Amino acid sequence: MAPREIRSKYRGVRFIVCESDEPGFYRFSFRIGDDLVEGKVRTTLEGMAAIRARRAIVRKLKQKQPT
């Protein structure tokens, strides 16, 4: 069975969430400018993995904001 994948867009940033090879983990990735961000979250719920990817996007966007 092929790993399930979610492709979505949040705050203008396209991201991908897919099942990891390890049970109970999901991987996500997105790009903001030249920065590629990849992460791994521990959850069995696909929707929760997408929420955590969105949180990572918000954190990265806050880092990019000029002060």
KEKE-3310 file (N, C-alpha, C; in steps of 0.2 Angstrom, whole numbers, plus 5000, padded with zeros to 4 digits):
npx = (5004:5003:5010:5000:4996:4995:4992:4992:4988:4993:4992:4997:5008:5013:5011:5016:5011:5015:5014:5026:5039:5040:5029:5016:5021:5022:5028:5032:5034:5039:5041:5048:5052:5069:5071:5070:5060:5058:5050:5046:5033:5025:5012:4996:4986:4981:4976:4980:4994:4994:4990:5000:5010:5005:5007:5021:5024:5018:5027:5039:5036:5035:5048:5054:5048:5051:5059)
npy = (4994:5011:5025:5037:5054:5071:5086:5103:5121:5134:5150:5155:5147:5132:5115:5098:5083:5067:5050:5042:5030:5024:5017:5027:5040:5055:5064:5081:5094:5110:5125:5141:5155:5154:5144:5127:5118:5104:5092:5080:5072:5065:5056:5047:5052:5059:5072:5079:5079:5088:5099:5102:5104:5116:5124:5125:5132:5144:5148:5149:5159:5170:5171:5176:5189:5206:5216)
npz = (5000:4996:5003:5011:5006:5009:5001:5002:5005:5015:5022:5010:5008:5001:5006:5011:5018:5023:5026:5037:5035:5047:5059:5066:5064:5055:5040:5035:5024:5017:5008:5010:5002:4999:5008:5013:5023:5033:5042:5056:5064:5078:5078:5076:5069:5054:5051:5062:5060:5049:5055:5064:5054:5049:5060:5061:5049:5052:5063:5055:5046:5055:5059:5048:5047:5046:5059)
capx = (5000:5007:5009:4995:4999:4991:4995:4988:4991:4991:4995:5001:5013:5011:5015:5015:5011:5014:5015:5033:5040:5039:5022:5015:5025:5021:5033:5030:5039:5037:5047:5047:5058:5075:5072:5066:5058:5056:5049:5043:5028:5023:5004:4993:4980:4983:4973:4984:5000:4993:4989:5007:5014:5003:5011:5028:5023:5017:5034:5044:5034:5037:5055:5055:5046:5056:5057)
capy = (5000:5017:5030:5042:5060:5077:5092:5109:5127:5138:5157:5156:5142:5125:5110:5091:5079:5060:5045:5040:5023:5022:5018:5032:5046:5058:5069:5086:5099:5116:5130:5148:5158:5149:5139:5121:5116:5097:5090:5074:5073:5059:5056:5042:5055:5063:5078:5082:5080:5094:5105:5103:5107:5123:5128:5126:5137:5151:5149:5151:5166:5174:5172:5180:5195:5211:5219)
capz = (5000:4995:5009:5010:5006:5009:4998:5004:5005:5021:5022:5004:5008:4999:5010:5010:5024:5021:5031:5037:5035:5054:5061:5071:5062:5048:5038:5032:5021:5014:5006:5011:4999:4997:5014:5013:5029:5033:5049:5057:5069:5081:5078:5071:5065:5048:5052:5067:5057:5045:5060:5066:5049:5049:5066:5059:5044:5056:5066:5050:5044:5061:5059:5042:5047:5048:5066)
cpx = (5004:5005:5004:4998:4994:4995:4990:4992:4988:4995:4999:5007:5010:5015:5012:5016:5010:5016:5023:5033:5039:5032:5021:5018:5022:5027:5030:5035:5035:5042:5044:5053:5063:5075:5067:5066:5055:5055:5046:5039:5026:5015:5002:4987:4983:4982:4978:4991:5000:4993:4996:5011:5012:5007:5018:5029:5023:5024:5039:5042:5036:5044:5057:5053:5051:5054:5058)
cpy = (5006:5022:5036:5049:5066:5083:5098:5115:5131:5145:5158:5151:5135:5120:5103:5088:5072:5056:5043:5033:5020:5022:5023:5039:5048:5063:5075:5090:5104:5120:5137:5152:5153:5143:5133:5119:5109:5095:5083:5075:5066:5059:5050:5046:5060:5070:5082:5083:5087:5100:5107:5106:5115:5127:5129:5131:5144:5153:5152:5158:5171:5176:5176:5187:5200:5214:5226)
cpz = (5000:5001:5007:5010:5006:5006:5000:5004:5012:5021:5016:5003:5006:5004:5009:5016:5021:5027:5031:5037:5042:5056:5067:5070:5055:5047:5035:5029:5017:5012:5007:5008:4997:5003:5013:5020:5029:5041:5050:5064:5071:5082:5074:5067:5060:5049:5057:5064:5053:5049:5062:5060:5048:5054:5064:5053:5048:5060:5061:5048:5049:5061:5053:5042:5049:5055:5066)
residu = (MET:ALA:PRO:ARG:GLU:ILE:ARG:SER:LYS:TYR:ARG:GLY:VAL:ARG:PHE:ILE:VAL:CYS:GLU:SER:ASP:GLU:PRO:GLY:PHE:TYR:ARG:PHE:SER:PHE:ARG:ILE:GLY:ASP:ASP:LEU:VAL:GLU:GLY:LYS:VAL:ARG:THR:THR:LEU:GLU:GLY:MET:ALA:ALA:ILE:ARG:ALA:ARG:ARG:ALA:ILE:VAL:ARG:LYS:LEU:LYS:GLN:LYS:GLN:PRO:THR)
# end
